[in-house]
Amino acid sequence: MNKTLFKLHSWMALVAFVPLLVICITGSILVFKHEIDSMLLADKVRVESGGRERLGLDVLEASVHSNFPDYEVVGWALFQDKDRADLVYTMQHGTDEWTYALLDQYTGEPLRPPMGLTHHLTDWLLELHFTLLLDDWGMLISSIFSILLCLLGITGFILYRKFWKNFFTLRWNARMIVYFSDLHKMTGIIGAPVLLILGFTGAWWNITHFAHEMEEHADGHEHYKMAERLYSDDLNLQGLMDDTGKRIQNFETTYISFPWEPGKNLTFWGDVHPDNPLTSEYASNITYNAQSGEHMLSYDIRDASLGAVIVDSYRRLHFGNFAGLVSKILWCVIGLAPLLLSITGIYIWYQRREKRRNARVKRRAKAAQLAGAAA
């Protein structure tokens, strides 16, 4: 069984190691996406709150439309970090492409006009991480490699199930293959729990999103191209956002989903600050009719089923921000483990392959000698 598992483990690693390196290295970098953006684009992504109150949502929305009249708002991120600029998702008339602008929520001034979702370095890395730059089909492909990451962790655990006997042993004076084998086992065992979480949650998101896209467009129709505003100009957006706090106790809006195609409504996503550190900042939501502003639905994660709570926790677990800087650093470092595992694993595989090849050559030479002696 161990021989079969080892072969399976080795071949899965050889097939997947390049895409997994791309996914894991970009993931480790993206743990600190905003911190990197703050260094490279400080004047675009950071603002000075200075104790000021943010402008009303209607005023901010009017600023976006007056500055970018050819675009409609389709999403709005309001960050809990008060010094982080609002991120406004937009769609240009006549297109189905999502873009985003950055806005100072205290002055209403645009900090960046609408640009593509991969315009900046970290945005491009994010697209590479989730889709391998292959659009929707790329999500399916990357989910397959995420599943392989999980299988590598599981088979590794089975192969080295008695790891505790020599867990922290690195035989420094031994041959290189022995040292690399020890390092490979130690790195794999330490990193496997986190890598299993990352692989499973990443595969879950990509598969569910891909399945949704296939279902939505199974009949062959294309994405809706923005032609006009899909919500009423008479809506009091700030009034609706204020109303969310009355619908759900302790609700804090963190994202607003505007209609991006006909039939969609306004949904306010937010944080209710529960005791569970794994509950995401988008766990609860309240929906209003996009034309009349009538309340339609309230969803409080505190009243949800255990399954829904677990699925919501995937966000915190995947991004590693559930324990602040400590968990982010841990996720960043362990996310790089596949790099070391690839180097040590390929070396071990190559050395064993060479050993088997040399053994075959010796057996053939010996057989030839015996045949010659018999003749």
N, C-alpha and C positions, 0 to 999 in steps of 0.2 A: 504493500500500500504506500509506504513512504517513497519508494522508487517512482511509482506512478504519479504521486502528488508532486514530487520534486520536478519531474518532467513537465507536468502541467503548469506548475508555478514558474518554471524557467521559460517555457514557451509563451505564456501569457505576458511575462515581463518583457521578453524580446519583441513581441508584437506591439505592445502598448507603450514602451518606455519613452519614445520621442513625444507622442501626444501628451502623455502624462507629465513629462517634464515641462512642456509648455503650459499645461493647465495648472500644475502645482506651483511653478515659479511665478507665473502671473498672479495666481491667487495669493501667494505670500506678499507680493508687492502691493496688491490691491487692498490688503488688510489696512494699509495706511494710505489709502487713496486720497482722502481729504487732506491729510498732512502733506502729501507730495504736492497736491494742487495748491495748497497754501504757500508752499515755497516757490513754486513756478508761476503761479497766477494769483498772488496775494491781492492785487487790486481788483480782481474779478470775483473771487469766491469769499472774500472777507470784507466785513463792514464794521464800523464803529457804532456799537449800540449806545454806549455812554448813558445808560439809564433812560433812553428815549422810548416812547411808545411807537410801535409799528403803525403805519398808516392803515386805514380801513381797506378791506379787500376790494371794495368797489373802486376806490381811488387807484389802487395798484393795478387793477385790471384795466381801468381806463387808460392808465399810463402805457401799458403794454400795447393796447390797440391804437393809441394815438401815435406811438413811436414806430409801430410795425403794422400798418393797416392791412397788409396783405396776408397776415397770419391770424389764426384763431387759437385761443388757449385750449389745450386738451388735458393739461395736468398741472398741478402746482404743489411743489414741495416746500413746506414750512419747517425748518429745522429747529430742534430743541436747543441747539447752540445759538444763542441770540446774536452772536457776531458772525454768523454764517449767512451769506446772501441767499435770498429766495431763488429757487430754481424753477423756472416756468417752462413747461413743455408746450410746444407750439406746432402747428401744421399749416403750411402755406397753401393758399387757395390753389386748387387745381392739382394738388399732389396728395399722396398718402404717406409721405415721409415725415416721421417724427423728428423734430429739432428741439433745441432748448435755448432759452435766454437766461441771463442772470440779472437780478434786480435788487437794488437797495431798498429794503422794505421800510426804511425810515425816511427816505426822501422821494421814493418812486422813480428814481433815475435808473435807466438801464445800465448795467455794467458790462454787458456783452450782448450783441444782437443774436437772433436765432441762428444757430449753426448746427451742423450734423452731429449725431450722437457719437461719432468717432473722431471729432475734430482735434481734441487735445490728446496728449500722450496717454494719460490714464484712462480716458474714454476708449481709446483704441485698444489698450490692454484689456479692458473689461470685455469688449466685443470678442477679442481673441480668446479670452478665458472661457466665455460661455458658448461661443459658436465656432471657434477656430476660423473665423472670418468666412464662414460658409452659410450665413443666414439661418433660416429655419432648419434646414437639413443638417447644418452644423451642430445644432443643439442635440439632435438625435445621435449624431456621431460622437460628440463629446460625452453624452450620457452613457454610451456603450463603453467608452474608456473609463468613465467613473465607476461603472459596474465592475470592470476588470480590476480597478484599484481595490474595490471591496473584496473581490475574490482573491487577489494577491494577499491581502491582509489575513483573510480567513485561512487560506492554505498555509501561509507562513506560520500562523498560530498553531496549526495542527502539526506541521513539521517540527516546530521547536516548542512543543507543548511542555517540555521539561526545562524550559529556559531558566527557571529560578535557581537551578543547581549551580550555574556559572554565569549568572546574569550580568555582572559587572566585570567579567574576566576578559582582558585583552592580552593575549600572549605576545608581548612586544618582541621577544627574542626568537619567536618561531618563524617558520617560512612565511612568505608574503601571503600565500593562499590561506594559511591558518589565521593570520592576523585579520585579513579581509573578511574571512568567514565569521570570526568573532564580532567584528565591527558591523557586518551586515545583520547578524542576529540581534545585536543590542539595539541598533538603530531601528530595525523593523519592529521589535517588541515595544520599544518606547513610543514610536510614532504611530503604530497600528491603530490604537483606539481613536485618535484624532483623525487619521486618514480615513478610517471607516466612516466616521461621521461626515467628513467632507465629501467623500465619494457618494454616500447614500443620499445626502441632502441635495447635492448637485445633480445627481441622476434624477431624483424625484422632480425637481423644478423643471429640468429640461424636458423630461418625458411628458409631464402634464401640460407644459406650454406647447410642445409640438403636437400633442394629441388635440388640444384645443384649437390650434391653427388648422389642423387637418379636418376637424369636425366643422369649423366655421366655414371653410372653403371647399368642402367635399363636393359641392355641385359645380365647382369650377369658377365661381364668380370671384372677381378681384377685390382687393381692399377698397373701401370707400375713399374716393378722392374728395377732399374738403371743398365744398362749394359755397357754404354760408354758415353763419353761426347757428349752432344746434341747440342753443338754450336761449330763453327769453331775455331780452335786454331790460325788461322790467323787474327782473329778480333782484332782491336785496341780498347780495352775496354775504356781506358782513353780518346781516341779520340772521341768515341761515347758519353761519358759523357760530354765532352767539347762541343760537337755539340748540346746537348740538350738546352744549353743557347742561341743558335742561332735560334732554332726552336720555343721556347717560351720565351718571355721576362721575365727576373727576375727569371727564373727557377732554383731551387736548388734541386739537387737529394738527396732524403732521403731513397729510397729503390730501389733496382734493382732486378727484377724478372728474373732469368735465367730459361732456359727450364728444366722442371722436368719430362717431358714425350715427346715423339715424336710429332712434329707438333706445339710446342710452340715456341715463339720467345723471344727476349730480350726486356723487358719493364722497362723504367726508370720512377719511380714515384717520385713526388716532390712537393715542396712548391713554390708558386709564390708570396707569401707575399701580399695578397690583404688586403683591409681595413676591410673586414668582419672578426671579431675575431673567428667566428665559423667555418671558412674554415680550413679543416685539412691539415696537412703537407704532405699528400699523395693525394691531390685533383686532380692534373694534371698528365698527363703521356705522354710519347713518346715511340713508339715501333719501333724496328729495326729488320730486318731479322736475324735470329740466324746463318745463314750460310754466307750470303754475306755482312751483315752489312748495307744493304740498308734501308733508312728511309721508314717506312710504314704508320705511323699514329701519329698525334699530337692531344692531347686533353687538352684544356685550360679551367679550371673551370670558368674563368671569362667570357667565351663565352657560358657557358652551360645554360640549361633551369633552371627555378626556381625549378622545381622538383628535378633535379640533385643536385643543390646547397643545398637543404633541406636535401636530403639523405646523402650528404657528411658531413653535420653538425652533424649527429648522432654520429660520432666518438668523437668530442670535447664534445658534450653534455653527452655522456655516461661516458667518462673518467674524465670529470669535470676539464680539464686543459685549458679552454678557458680564464680564468682570473688569471692565475698563481697560486700562493700558496693560495690565498684567496678562489678561487672557489674549489680547491682541498680539503682544510680543510672543507668547507661547504658540499661538496659531501660526504666526509668521515663520518662526523657527522650524516648527514641525512640518509646516507646509513645504519646506525645502528638503525634508528627509528623502524624498524620491531621488533627488540629485545624487546623494551619497549612496543610496541603495542601488541606483543604476550603475554607478562606477564600480562598486564592490561586486554587485551581482554579475555584471558582464565579465569582470575579471575571473570570478569563480567559475562561471560557465565556460569561458574560453580555456582556462587551465584544465578543467576536468575533461573537456572535449579533446584537448591535446594529449592528455594522459591516456584516454581511451584509444585515440588514434595510434599513439606509440605502442600501446599494448597489442593492438591488432597487427602492427608491422612486425613486432617481435614474434607473435604467434605464427605469422605466415613464414617468417624467416626460419623459425625452428621447424615448422612443418616441411619446408623445402629441404632443410638439412637432413631430416629423418628420411624423406623420400629419396634423397640422393644416396644416403648410406644404405638403404634397402636395395637400391638398384645396383 
